[in-house]
Amino acid sequence: MISEPGSPGATRYVLFDVDGTLIDAVDNQRLVWHTWAKRYGLDPDEVYRVALRTRPMETFAQVAPDQDPRECLAALHELEDEDVRSGTYTAFGGASELLNALQPGAWALVTSNYEHRVRGRFARTGLPVPKVVVDAAAVEEGKPSPVPYLQAAARLGARPEDCLVIEDAPSGVQSGLSAGMTVWGVNTPEAVGGVHRHFGSLGEAVGDILAFASGPRPHRPEGSAPVE
């Protein structure tokens, strides 16, 4: 779904991925997929490897082509919802400081997850939720398509060139780049291909993100020469 649109008053905007960028959910995702794989008698490690680079329905088609994909998805949703209620996870360092410092209507979440899970995790970790959340149910094409980030910009009343995307995954980076936005990578030891800037952690990027959000509109994406 897409939540209510934000105010177009801000001059620059920040669009955040969620899992792996703001919320440390790697162990949770691995456990959910491993549990799901065992239900179907599949190799958990192989299933998780495929799930990291595909959307759920694509994962099912590859690892369990003989199973009803709707049943597979229902089982996955059940496990993920339970994880929101009982799983152990945290926000990355700097996330709370950063999100609370941004102006309302100047930022959004763009996630391949579902909004109710994002809200559940944010409530448990004390993070604020913005007015605009573009989730898996909001778009026909997910990352690496530019559609999710373009939709978030449209809901904010922002031009793509005025948006900064914060991502940790190759598919999200490609999505932001294809949307014509500035893309910075966080929480990876090495820079994801194509990012304009790379930070080893979200915490290291807080000051620069806030500076971007409070600065004048750029004439072109900042750091337009991607990190080599």
N, C-alpha and C positions, 0 to 999 in steps of 0.2 A: 504494500500500500504506500501512498505518499501522504505525509502529514500536511498540516496547513502551511500555506506559503509564508515566507518571511517578508520582512520589510526591504524595499529596494534602496533604502537610504544610504547604506554603507558603500564606500567607494571600491573597496577590495574585499574579496571573499575567500574563505578557506573551506575546502571540502575534504573531509576525512573518511578514509576507510576505517573499519572498526576492528575486526579480529586481526591481531598481529600488529596493529598500528596503535590503537588506544587501549585495547583489552588484550591481555596475555592469555590466549585461549588455545595455544598449540596442544598442550597436554589433554585438554578437554576434547578437542576435535579428534585427536588420535584415539582416545578412549572410546568415544562415541562410535567412530568407524570400526574400531576393532570389535566392539560388542556387536555391532550390526553384522559384520562379516561372519562372526562365529554363529550367529543365528541361521545363516544360510550355508554354513559349512565351507566357507571360503577362506583363503589365505589372508589374514588381517593386514599383514605388511603390504601385500600387493594391492589390496583394496585401497588402503590409505594412500599409497603412491599414486594411484589413478585419481583418487578423490581430490588430491592436492591441485590437480591441473584441469579438472572438469567440473561442470555443474552436476548436481546429484542425478538427474535423469540420464545424463551422458555417462556417468559412472556406472549406473545400473546396466545400461546397454552394453558396456564393455565387460563388466565383471560377472553379471548375472543375466545374460540375454534370455535365459529360459524362464525367468521369474516375471510375475506381473509387476511392472514398474510402479503402479499405483500402490500396491501393497508394500513394495520396497520403500517407497517414499513415506508411507504412513508409519512404518516401523522406525525409519530414521527420525521423523518428526517426534515420535514418542520418546526416543532416547535423548534427543536434543532438548526437548522441553523439560525432561527430568533433570538434565544437566544444569539448566538454568536454575532450577529449584534447589538442587543439592550439590552441584559441582563446586570445586575449589578453584578460584581464579582471581586475578588481581588486575587493576589498571596499571599500565606502564608508568614509571616515574615521570612526572611532569604533566601527565594528562589532566589531572584536576586543576592544577595551576593554570594551564593553558586554556582549557575550555571555559573556565570561570572568568578569565581575563578578556575573552573575545566579546565583542558587542553582539547583543541579541540581533538576529536577522542577518549577521555577517558570516555565518558558518552553517554547515550542514553535514549530515552523515550519509555516506553512500556505501551500502553494504550488500554483499551477496547473501546475507542471512535474512531473517525476518524481523520486522520491527518489534513485535511483542517480546522476542528474545533479547533484542538489543536493550529495550526498556528494562527488562528484568535484570540483566547484567549491570546496566548502569545504576539501577536502584541499589543493587547490592554492593557496588563499589563506590557509590557516592558521586558519580559523574552526572553533570547536567545533560539533559536531552534538548537538542535544538528544535526549532519549529519545523524544520524541513528534514525529513528522513526518507531517503529513497532506498527501498529494500528490494528483495528478490521478487516480490509480488508486483512491483510497480512497473517492471519493464519486460518486454518480450525478449530483448537481447541483453544478456549480462556481460560483465567484463570478460574479455578485453574489448568488446564493442564500446564506442564512445557514448552510447545512449544513456547509461546511468548517470554519468557526470554531466552530460548536456541537460538531462532532465532536472538535476539538482540546480544547475545554474539558472535554468528557466524559472524554476519555482522561487528562487531568490531574487529574480529580476536582474540577474547579473549577465554580463557579457563573458564568454569563455576566456578572453584575454585578460580579464580582471580576476581570474580565479587561480588559487594555488591548491593543488592536490597533494595530500600527504598519504603516502602508500608504503607498503612493505613487500608487495608481491608483484611479479612480472606482469600478470594479467591486468592488475589494477593500474600499474604504471603505463602500460600500453593504452588502456582505456582513457586515462587522462591526457596522454600525448595526442591520441587520435582526436580528442575533443578540442585540441588547440589550447590547452592550459599549461601553466607552469607546473612541473611535477618534481617534488622532493621525496627522496626515499629515506626511510628510518628503520631502525631495529634489525638491520642486517649487517654482518661483518664486512661484506663487500657491496659496492654499489650495484643496484639492479640496472641492467642495460637501458640506456635512454634517459635516466633521471638527470635533471638539471643540477641538482645538488644532492649530496649524500651525507647522512648523519648516522653514526653508529647506534644511536639511541634516540628515542623521542625527546628525552630530557635535554639532550644536547641541542635540539632544534627549537626549543621553546622561544628563546629570545628572538631568533631570526623569523619565526612564524609570526610573532606578535609585531615585529617591525614591518613585515610585509603587509599585514592587515591594517596597520595604521598609516602606511605611507601613501604617496600619491599614486594614481593609476599609472601603470607602466605603458610605454608605447609598444612593447613587445614582451613576450614571456621572459621573466628574469632568468639570467643564466642560460640564454637560449642555446648556447653550445652545450650539449649534453656531456655529462661526466664520462670521460674515456674509461 
